[in-house]
Amino acid sequence: MILAIALPIFLLMALAAALPHLLLRLFPETFAGVLLNAAVCALLVTAIAAGYFFASYLARSTALLDLAGIAPAETVLHFLKLGLGAGLVWGPVLVLSVSYTPSRWKENVW
């Protein structure tokens, strides 16, 4: 039971810590680039968390597929809200990781 809760939390935190550094080269070495990196990472982690919640619900009952067929927009919105709620766990880690990215810049100095 504890592993079913702790493992996804640790995986989301690890993803939030690693993702800004993996995407660092895609954005310019400016303050706007740091903000864009943070926004893209937040969207990706939210989507991954929502996908995890969807898979977790689906593993318990396939009735979720019926609900998704009846009200797809509400279903997607529900799982996105759950992904954002998980941001209480991965959000601080993402902020710390993004704030460290300027120290890895090659051309500009913060």
Beta strands, then each sheet from edge to edge (+ up, - down):
end
